Amino acid sequence: EVSADKVRCAVGGAFLVASADITVLLALVRLVSLLVHDAAAVGTKEYAGEQAHFVITVGAFALLA
């Protein structure tokens, strides 16, 4: 028989894992959007300013890995 404490712990753990998954997913979506934006900026006048965003994006990806 499963006690209420075990059920509460399992549900809390499931919510914790789900929130962590959502956080990582949102970070990856942001990462991909920045990479696409930086790739589109190659060859344009604004390329010099985009390098800083690219460095930040790669750094964020390294933290996730």
PDB file with SEQRES, HELIX, SHEET and CRYST1 records, atoms N, CA, C and O in Angstrom:
SEQRES   1 A   65  GLU VAL SER ALA ASP LYS VAL ARG CYS ALA VAL GLY GLY          
SEQRES   2 A   65  ALA PHE LEU VAL ALA SER ALA ASP ILE THR VAL LEU LEU          
SEQRES   3 A   65  ALA LEU VAL ARG LEU VAL SER LEU LEU VAL HIS ASP ALA          
SEQRES   4 A   65  ALA ALA VAL GLY THR LYS GLU TYR ALA GLY GLU GLN ALA          
SEQRES   5 A   65  HIS PHE VAL ILE THR VAL GLY ALA PHE ALA LEU LEU ALA          
HELIX    1 AA1 ALA A    4  ALA A   41  1                                  38    
HELIX    2 AA2 TYR A   47  LEU A   64  1                                  18    
CRYST1    1.000    1.000    1.000  90.00  90.00  90.00 P 1           1          
ATOM      1  N   GLU A   1       0.839  -1.178   0.000  1.00  0.00           N  
ATOM      2  CA  GLU A   1       0.000   0.000   0.000  1.00  0.00           C  
ATOM      3  C   GLU A   1       0.891   1.252   0.000  1.00  0.00           C  
ATOM      4  O   GLU A   1       1.892   1.317   0.714  1.00  0.00           O  
ATOM      5  N   VAL A   2       0.515   2.218  -0.796  1.00  0.00           N  
ATOM      6  CA  VAL A   2       1.289   3.447  -0.945  1.00  0.00           C  
ATOM      7  C   VAL A   2       0.720   4.515  -0.009  1.00  0.00           C  
ATOM      8  O   VAL A   2      -0.483   4.777   0.007  1.00  0.00           O  
ATOM      9  N   SER A   3       1.615   5.118   0.765  1.00  0.00           N  
ATOM     10  CA  SER A   3       1.164   6.146   1.704  1.00  0.00           C  
ATOM     11  C   SER A   3       1.001   7.489   0.994  1.00  0.00           C  
ATOM     12  O   SER A   3       1.492   7.692  -0.116  1.00  0.00           O  
ATOM     13  N   ALA A   4       0.302   8.389   1.661  1.00  0.00           N  
ATOM     14  CA  ALA A   4       0.069   9.720   1.097  1.00  0.00           C  
ATOM     15  C   ALA A   4       1.378  10.491   0.965  1.00  0.00           C  
ATOM     16  O   ALA A   4       1.533  11.289   0.041  1.00  0.00           O  
ATOM     17  N   ASP A   5       2.320  10.261   1.877  1.00  0.00           N  
ATOM     18  CA  ASP A   5       3.609  10.954   1.801  1.00  0.00           C  
ATOM     19  C   ASP A   5       4.388  10.548   0.556  1.00  0.00           C  
ATOM     20  O   ASP A   5       5.017  11.389  -0.087  1.00  0.00           O  
ATOM     21  N   LYS A   6       4.349   9.265   0.217  1.00  0.00           N  
ATOM     22  CA  LYS A   6       5.056   8.800  -0.978  1.00  0.00           C  
ATOM     23  C   LYS A   6       4.428   9.382  -2.241  1.00  0.00           C  
ATOM     24  O   LYS A   6       5.129   9.766  -3.177  1.00  0.00           O  
ATOM     25  N   VAL A   7       3.112   9.440  -2.251  1.00  0.00           N  
ATOM     26  CA  VAL A   7       2.419  10.008  -3.411  1.00  0.00           C  
ATOM     27  C   VAL A   7       2.755  11.490  -3.538  1.00  0.00           C  
ATOM     28  O   VAL A   7       3.038  11.975  -4.634  1.00  0.00           O  
ATOM     29  N   ARG A   8       2.725  12.207  -2.420  1.00  0.00           N  
ATOM     30  CA  ARG A   8       3.044  13.633  -2.418  1.00  0.00           C  
ATOM     31  C   ARG A   8       4.473  13.865  -2.901  1.00  0.00           C  
ATOM     32  O   ARG A   8       4.733  14.794  -3.665  1.00  0.00           O  
ATOM     33  N   CYS A   9       5.389  13.023  -2.456  1.00  0.00           N  
ATOM     34  CA  CYS A   9       6.789  13.143  -2.863  1.00  0.00           C  
ATOM     35  C   CYS A   9       6.945  12.867  -4.362  1.00  0.00           C  
ATOM     36  O   CYS A   9       7.688  13.565  -5.052  1.00  0.00           O  
ATOM     37  N   ALA A  10       6.251  11.859  -4.853  1.00  0.00           N  
ATOM     38  CA  ALA A  10       6.335  11.520  -6.275  1.00  0.00           C  
ATOM     39  C   ALA A  10       5.759  12.633  -7.143  1.00  0.00           C  
ATOM     40  O   ALA A  10       6.329  12.972  -8.181  1.00  0.00           O  
ATOM     41  N   VAL A  11       4.640  13.197  -6.726  1.00  0.00           N  
ATOM     42  CA  VAL A  11       4.017  14.280  -7.491  1.00  0.00           C  
ATOM     43  C   VAL A  11       4.905  15.521  -7.462  1.00  0.00           C  
ATOM     44  O   VAL A  11       5.068  16.191  -8.481  1.00  0.00           O  
ATOM     45  N   GLY A  12       5.476  15.826  -6.305  1.00  0.00           N  
ATOM     46  CA  GLY A  12       6.385  16.967  -6.203  1.00  0.00           C  
ATOM     47  C   GLY A  12       7.609  16.784  -7.079  1.00  0.00           C  
ATOM     48  O   GLY A  12       8.059  17.728  -7.728  1.00  0.00           O  
ATOM     49  N   GLY A  13       8.150  15.571  -7.101  1.00  0.00           N  
ATOM     50  CA  GLY A  13       9.296  15.282  -7.965  1.00  0.00           C  
ATOM     51  C   GLY A  13       8.948  15.412  -9.435  1.00  0.00           C  
ATOM     52  O   GLY A  13       9.747  15.905 -10.230  1.00  0.00           O  
ATOM     53  N   ALA A  14       7.751  14.968  -9.794  1.00  0.00           N  
ATOM     54  CA  ALA A  14       7.318  15.079 -11.188  1.00  0.00           C  
ATOM     55  C   ALA A  14       7.190  16.541 -11.606  1.00  0.00           C  
ATOM     56  O   ALA A  14       7.582  16.912 -12.713  1.00  0.00           O  
ATOM     57  N   PHE A  15       6.641  17.368 -10.721  1.00  0.00           N  
ATOM     58  CA  PHE A  15       6.539  18.798 -11.028  1.00  0.00           C  
ATOM     59  C   PHE A  15       7.913  19.443 -11.140  1.00  0.00           C  
ATOM     60  O   PHE A  15       8.125  20.308 -11.990  1.00  0.00           O  
ATOM     61  N   LEU A  16       8.839  19.033 -10.296  1.00  0.00           N  
ATOM     62  CA  LEU A  16      10.193  19.577 -10.347  1.00  0.00           C  
ATOM     63  C   LEU A  16      10.874  19.221 -11.667  1.00  0.00           C  
ATOM     64  O   LEU A  16      11.511  20.071 -12.288  1.00  0.00           O  
ATOM     65  N   VAL A  17      10.741  17.981 -12.089  1.00  0.00           N  
ATOM     66  CA  VAL A  17      11.334  17.541 -13.354  1.00  0.00           C  
ATOM     67  C   VAL A  17      10.675  18.264 -14.531  1.00  0.00           C  
ATOM     68  O   VAL A  17      11.357  18.681 -15.466  1.00  0.00           O  
ATOM     69  N   ALA A  18       9.358  18.410 -14.484  1.00  0.00           N  
ATOM     70  CA  ALA A  18       8.657  19.094 -15.576  1.00  0.00           C  
ATOM     71  C   ALA A  18       9.086  20.554 -15.678  1.00  0.00           C  
ATOM     72  O   ALA A  18       9.280  21.068 -16.780  1.00  0.00           O  
ATOM     73  N   SER A  19       9.234  21.222 -14.539  1.00  0.00           N  
ATOM     74  CA  SER A  19       9.650  22.627 -14.592  1.00  0.00           C  
ATOM     75  C   SER A  19      11.084  22.759 -15.092  1.00  0.00           C  
ATOM     76  O   SER A  19      11.399  23.708 -15.810  1.00  0.00           O  
ATOM     77  N   ALA A  20      11.952  21.827 -14.727  1.00  0.00           N  
ATOM     78  CA  ALA A  20      13.330  21.853 -15.230  1.00  0.00           C  
ATOM     79  C   ALA A  20      13.351  21.611 -16.739  1.00  0.00           C  
ATOM     80  O   ALA A  20      14.107  22.258 -17.463  1.00  0.00           O  
ATOM     81  N   ASP A  21      12.524  20.684 -17.210  1.00  0.00           N  
ATOM     82  CA  ASP A  21      12.448  20.416 -18.647  1.00  0.00           C  
ATOM     83  C   ASP A  21      11.972  21.646 -19.415  1.00  0.00           C  
ATOM     84  O   ASP A  21      12.510  21.964 -20.475  1.00  0.00           O  
ATOM     85  N   ILE A  22      10.977  22.329 -18.891  1.00  0.00           N  
ATOM     86  CA  ILE A  22      10.459  23.523 -19.556  1.00  0.00           C  
ATOM     87  C   ILE A  22      11.520  24.615 -19.590  1.00  0.00           C  
ATOM     88  O   ILE A  22      11.663  25.312 -20.595  1.00  0.00           O  
ATOM     89  N   THR A  23      12.264  24.767 -18.500  1.00  0.00           N  
ATOM     90  CA  THR A  23      13.319  25.777 -18.447  1.00  0.00           C  
ATOM     91  C   THR A  23      14.390  25.502 -19.495  1.00  0.00           C  
ATOM     92  O   THR A  23      14.826  26.416 -20.195  1.00  0.00           O  
ATOM     93  N   VAL A  24      14.810  24.255 -19.605  1.00  0.00           N  
ATOM     94  CA  VAL A  24      15.825  23.891 -20.595  1.00  0.00           C  
ATOM     95  C   VAL A  24      15.281  24.070 -22.007  1.00  0.00           C  
ATOM     96  O   VAL A  24      15.995  24.537 -22.894  1.00  0.00           O  
ATOM     97  N   LEU A  25      14.032  23.704 -22.219  1.00  0.00           N  
ATOM     98  CA  LEU A  25      13.428  23.853 -23.540  1.00  0.00           C  
ATOM     99  C   LEU A  25      13.366  25.320 -23.959  1.00  0.00           C  
ATOM    100  O   LEU A  25      13.677  25.652 -25.103  1.00  0.00           O  
ATOM    101  N   LEU A  26      12.970  26.194 -23.045  1.00  0.00           N  
ATOM    102  CA  LEU A  26      12.919  27.619 -23.368  1.00  0.00           C  
ATOM    103  C   LEU A  26      14.312  28.176 -23.650  1.00  0.00           C  
ATOM    104  O   LEU A  26      14.478  29.015 -24.535  1.00  0.00           O  
ATOM    105  N   ALA A  27      15.310  27.714 -22.902  1.00  0.00           N  
ATOM    106  CA  ALA A  27      16.683  28.161 -23.151  1.00  0.00           C  
ATOM    107  C   ALA A  27      17.158  27.705 -24.524  1.00  0.00           C  
ATOM    108  O   ALA A  27      17.832  28.458 -25.228  1.00  0.00           O  
ATOM    109  N   LEU A  28      16.816  26.486 -24.908  1.00  0.00           N  
ATOM    110  CA  LEU A  28      17.218  25.988 -26.225  1.00  0.00           C  
ATOM    111  C   LEU A  28      16.513  26.735 -27.351  1.00  0.00           C  
ATOM    112  O   LEU A  28      17.116  27.005 -28.389  1.00  0.00           O  
ATOM    113  N   VAL A  29      15.244  27.069 -27.152  1.00  0.00           N  
ATOM    114  CA  VAL A  29      14.521  27.846 -28.165  1.00  0.00           C  
ATOM    115  C   VAL A  29      15.176  29.208 -28.335  1.00  0.00           C  
ATOM    116  O   VAL A  29      15.345  29.679 -29.459  1.00  0.00           O  
ATOM    117  N   ARG A  30      15.545  29.841 -27.231  1.00  0.00           N  
ATOM    118  CA  ARG A  30      16.227  31.141 -27.295  1.00  0.00           C  
ATOM    119  C   ARG A  30      17.583  31.000 -27.979  1.00  0.00           C  
ATOM    120  O   ARG A  30      17.975  31.850 -28.779  1.00  0.00           O  
ATOM    121  N   LEU A  31      18.292  29.926 -27.661  1.00  0.00           N  
ATOM    122  CA  LEU A  31      19.600  29.682 -28.263  1.00  0.00           C  
ATOM    123  C   LEU A  31      19.482  29.527 -29.772  1.00  0.00           C  
ATOM    124  O   LEU A  31      20.251  30.128 -30.522  1.00  0.00           O  
ATOM    125  N   VAL A  32      18.533  28.732 -30.215  1.00  0.00           N  
ATOM    126  CA  VAL A  32      18.357  28.509 -31.649  1.00  0.00           C  
ATOM    127  C   VAL A  32      17.959  29.808 -32.343  1.00  0.00           C  
ATOM    128  O   VAL A  32      18.449  30.102 -33.433  1.00  0.00           O  
ATOM    129  N   SER A  33      17.076  30.586 -31.722  1.00  0.00           N  
ATOM    130  CA  SER A  33      16.665  31.841 -32.358  1.00  0.00           C  
ATOM    131  C   SER A  33      17.838  32.809 -32.476  1.00  0.00           C  
ATOM    132  O   SER A  33      17.959  33.507 -33.483  1.00  0.00           O  
ATOM    133  N   LEU A  34      18.704  32.863 -31.463  1.00  0.00           N  
ATOM    134  CA  LEU A  34      19.883  33.727 -31.555  1.00  0.00           C  
ATOM    135  C   LEU A  34      20.856  33.239 -32.619  1.00  0.00           C  
ATOM    136  O   LEU A  34      21.438  34.045 -33.345  1.00  0.00           O  
ATOM    137  N   LEU A  35      21.037  31.929 -32.716  1.00  0.00           N  
ATOM    138  CA  LEU A  35      21.944  31.394 -33.728  1.00  0.00           C  
ATOM    139  C   LEU A  35      21.422  31.658 -35.136  1.00  0.00           C  
ATOM    140  O   LEU A  35      22.199  31.984 -36.033  1.00  0.00           O  
ATOM    141  N   VAL A  36      20.122  31.521 -35.334  1.00  0.00           N  
ATOM    142  CA  VAL A  36      19.533  31.803 -36.645  1.00  0.00           C  
ATOM    143  C   VAL A  36      19.683  33.285 -36.970  1.00  0.00           C  
ATOM    144  O   VAL A  36      20.010  33.650 -38.099  1.00  0.00           O  
ATOM    145  N   HIS A  37      19.446  34.127 -35.986  1.00  0.00           N  
ATOM    146  CA  HIS A  37      19.594  35.573 -36.196  1.00  0.00           C  
ATOM    147  C   HIS A  37      21.039  35.925 -36.535  1.00  0.00           C  
ATOM    148  O   HIS A  37      21.286  36.735 -37.429  1.00  0.00           O  
ATOM    149  N   ASP A  38      21.992  35.326 -35.832  1.00  0.00           N  
ATOM    150  CA  ASP A  38      23.402  35.595 -36.106  1.00  0.00           C  
ATOM    151  C   ASP A  38      23.815  35.065 -37.473  1.00  0.00           C  
ATOM    152  O   ASP A  38      24.596  35.706 -38.176  1.00  0.00           O  
ATOM    153  N   ALA A  39      23.302  33.909 -37.853  1.00  0.00           N  
ATOM    154  CA  ALA A  39      23.634  33.356 -39.163  1.00  0.00           C  
ATOM    155  C   ALA A  39      23.080  34.243 -40.273  1.00  0.00           C  
ATOM    156  O   ALA A  39      23.705  34.393 -41.323  1.00  0.00           O  
ATOM    157  N   ALA A  40      21.909  34.830 -40.041  1.00  0.00           N  
ATOM    158  CA  ALA A  40      21.317  35.711 -41.046  1.00  0.00           C  
ATOM    159  C   ALA A  40      22.073  37.031 -41.143  1.00  0.00           C  
ATOM    160  O   ALA A  40      22.041  37.692 -42.181  1.00  0.00           O  
ATOM    161  N   ALA A  41      22.751  37.416 -40.067  1.00  0.00           N  
ATOM    162  CA  ALA A  41      23.463  38.696 -40.048  1.00  0.00           C  
ATOM    163  C   ALA A  41      24.826  38.617 -40.722  1.00  0.00           C  
ATOM    164  O   ALA A  41      25.450  39.648 -40.973  1.00  0.00           O  
ATOM    165  N   VAL A  42      25.297  37.406 -41.017  1.00  0.00           N  
ATOM    166  CA  VAL A  42      26.604  37.270 -41.653  1.00  0.00           C  
ATOM    167  C   VAL A  42      26.544  37.910 -43.037  1.00  0.00           C  
ATOM    168  O   VAL A  42      25.630  37.649 -43.820  1.00  0.00           O  
ATOM    169  N   GLY A  43      27.516  38.734 -43.316  1.00  0.00           N  
ATOM    170  CA  GLY A  43      27.571  39.392 -44.613  1.00  0.00           C  
ATOM    171  C   GLY A  43      26.839  40.713 -44.675  1.00  0.00           C  
ATOM    172  O   GLY A  43      26.818  41.358 -45.723  1.00  0.00           O  
ATOM    173  N   THR A  44      26.241  41.127 -43.579  1.00  0.00           N  
ATOM    174  CA  THR A  44      25.550  42.416 -43.575  1.00  0.00           C  
ATOM    175  C   THR A  44      26.356  43.430 -42.782  1.00  0.00           C  
ATOM    176  O   THR A  44      27.372  43.099 -42.169  1.00  0.00           O  
ATOM    177  N   LYS A  45      25.891  44.662 -42.803  1.00  0.00           N  
ATOM    178  CA  LYS A  45      26.596  45.728 -42.086  1.00  0.00           C  
ATOM    179  C   LYS A  45      26.588  45.504 -40.579  1.00  0.00           C  
ATOM    180  O   LYS A  45      27.527  45.899 -39.887  1.00  0.00           O  
ATOM    181  N   GLU A  46      25.547  44.882 -40.073  1.00  0.00           N  
ATOM    182  CA  GLU A  46      25.414  44.736 -38.628  1.00  0.00           C  
ATOM    183  C   GLU A  46      26.179  43.536 -38.085  1.00  0.00           C  
ATOM    184  O   GLU A  46      26.011  43.181 -36.918  1.00  0.00           O  
ATOM    185  N   TYR A  47      27.000  42.914 -38.891  1.00  0.00           N  
ATOM    186  CA  TYR A  47      27.708  41.707 -38.462  1.00  0.00           C  
ATOM    187  C   TYR A  47      28.621  41.959 -37.271  1.00  0.00           C  
ATOM    188  O   TYR A  47      28.719  41.105 -36.390  1.00  0.00           O  
ATOM    189  N   ALA A  48      29.288  43.097 -37.219  1.00  0.00           N  
ATOM    190  CA  ALA A  48      30.234  43.377 -36.129  1.00  0.00           C  
ATOM    191  C   ALA A  48      29.526  43.370 -34.782  1.00  0.00           C  
ATOM    192  O   ALA A  48      30.070  42.860 -33.802  1.00  0.00           O  
ATOM    193  N   GLY A  49      28.342  43.917 -34.720  1.00  0.00           N  
ATOM    194  CA  GLY A  49      27.597  43.926 -33.465  1.00  0.00           C  
ATOM    195  C   GLY A  49      27.022  42.581 -33.102  1.00  0.00           C  
ATOM    196  O   GLY A  49      26.749  42.315 -31.932  1.00  0.00           O  
ATOM    197  N   GLU A  50      26.835  41.732 -34.087  1.00  0.00           N  
ATOM    198  CA  GLU A  50      26.236  40.428 -33.838  1.00  0.00           C  
ATOM    199  C   GLU A  50      27.225  39.445 -33.230  1.00  0.00           C  
ATOM    200  O   GLU A  50      26.813  38.440 -32.650  1.00  0.00           O  
ATOM    201  N   GLN A  51      28.518  39.710 -33.350  1.00  0.00           N  
ATOM    202  CA  GLN A  51      29.497  38.784 -32.789  1.00  0.00           C  
ATOM    203  C   GLN A  51      29.349  38.673 -31.284  1.00  0.00           C  
ATOM    204  O   GLN A  51      29.537  37.590 -30.729  1.00  0.00           O  
ATOM    205  N   ALA A  52      29.017  39.759 -30.615  1.00  0.00           N  
ATOM    206  CA  ALA A  52      28.838  39.721 -29.165  1.00  0.00           C  
ATOM    207  C   ALA A  52      27.677  38.814 -28.796  1.00  0.00           C  
ATOM    208  O   ALA A  52      27.768  38.050 -27.834  1.00  0.00           O  
ATOM    209  N   HIS A  53      26.581  38.888 -29.553  1.00  0.00           N  
ATOM    210  CA  HIS A  53      25.445  38.006 -29.284  1.00  0.00           C  
ATOM    211  C   HIS A  53      25.834  36.553 -29.501  1.00  0.00           C  
ATOM    212  O   HIS A  53      25.418  35.672 -28.748  1.00  0.00           O  
ATOM    213  N   PHE A  54      26.630  36.307 -30.528  1.00  0.00           N  
ATOM    214  CA  PHE A  54      27.044  34.935 -30.811  1.00  0.00           C  
ATOM    215  C   PHE A  54      27.884  34.381 -29.672  1.00  0.00           C  
ATOM    216  O   PHE A  54      27.711  33.225 -29.284  1.00  0.00           O  
ATOM    217  N   VAL A  55      28.792  35.187 -29.131  1.00  0.00           N  
ATOM    218  CA  VAL A  55      29.633  34.744 -28.018  1.00  0.00           C  
ATOM    219  C   VAL A  55      28.776  34.443 -26.799  1.00  0.00           C  
ATOM    220  O   VAL A  55      29.001  33.442 -26.118  1.00  0.00           O  
ATOM    221  N   ILE A  56      27.800  35.293 -26.515  1.00  0.00           N  
ATOM    222  CA  ILE A  56      26.901  35.056 -25.383  1.00  0.00           C  
ATOM    223  C   ILE A  56      26.097  33.786 -25.607  1.00  0.00           C  
ATOM    224  O   ILE A  56      25.898  33.006 -24.675  1.00  0.00           O  
ATOM    225  N   THR A  57      25.634  33.572 -26.831  1.00  0.00           N  
ATOM    226  CA  THR A  57      24.842  32.390 -27.145  1.00  0.00           C  
ATOM    227  C   THR A  57      25.659  31.123 -26.976  1.00  0.00           C  
ATOM    228  O   THR A  57      25.184  30.156 -26.380  1.00  0.00           O  
ATOM    229  N   VAL A  58      26.867  31.113 -27.486  1.00  0.00           N  
ATOM    230  CA  VAL A  58      27.721  29.932 -27.356  1.00  0.00           C  
ATOM    231  C   VAL A  58      28.055  29.685 -25.890  1.00  0.00           C  
ATOM    232  O   VAL A  58      28.111  28.536 -25.452  1.00  0.00           O  
ATOM    233  N   GLY A  59      28.277  30.750 -25.133  1.00  0.00           N  
ATOM    234  CA  GLY A  59      28.537  30.595 -23.701  1.00  0.00           C  
ATOM    235  C   GLY A  59      27.348  30.001 -22.972  1.00  0.00           C  
ATOM    236  O   GLY A  59      27.515  29.154 -22.095  1.00  0.00           O  
ATOM    237  N   ALA A  60      26.140  30.442 -23.329  1.00  0.00           N  
ATOM    238  CA  ALA A  60      24.936  29.893 -22.703  1.00  0.00           C  
ATOM    239  C   ALA A  60      24.776  28.420 -23.050  1.00  0.00           C  
ATOM    240  O   ALA A  60      24.393  27.614 -22.202  1.00  0.00           O  
ATOM    241  N   PHE A  61      25.068  28.073 -24.293  1.00  0.00           N  
ATOM    242  CA  PHE A  61      24.972  26.672 -24.694  1.00  0.00           C  
ATOM    243  C   PHE A  61      25.994  25.816 -23.952  1.00  0.00           C  
ATOM    244  O   PHE A  61      25.697  24.682 -23.576  1.00  0.00           O  
ATOM    245  N   ALA A  62      27.198  26.351 -23.740  1.00  0.00           N  
ATOM    246  CA  ALA A  62      28.225  25.614 -23.004  1.00  0.00           C  
ATOM    247  C   ALA A  62      27.791  25.370 -21.565  1.00  0.00           C  
ATOM    248  O   ALA A  62      28.092  24.318 -21.000  1.00  0.00           O  
ATOM    249  N   LEU A  63      27.090  26.326 -20.965  1.00  0.00           N  
ATOM    250  CA  LEU A  63      26.594  26.129 -19.605  1.00  0.00           C  
ATOM    251  C   LEU A  63      25.539  25.032 -19.554  1.00  0.00           C  
ATOM    252  O   LEU A  63      25.474  24.276 -18.585  1.00  0.00           O  
ATOM    253  N   LEU A  64      24.713  24.941 -20.593  1.00  0.00           N  
ATOM    254  CA  LEU A  64      23.681  23.904 -20.616  1.00  0.00           C  
ATOM    255  C   LEU A  64      24.272  22.520 -20.831  1.00  0.00           C  
ATOM    256  O   LEU A  64      23.743  21.530 -20.326  1.00  0.00           O  
ATOM    257  N   ALA A  65      25.362  22.447 -21.575  1.00  0.00           N  
ATOM    258  CA  ALA A  65      25.980  21.153 -21.869  1.00  0.00           C  
ATOM    259  C   ALA A  65      26.757  20.678 -20.685  1.00  0.00           C  
ATOM    260  O   ALA A  65      27.356  19.603 -20.730  1.00  0.00           O  
TER     261      ALA A  65                                                      
END                                                                             
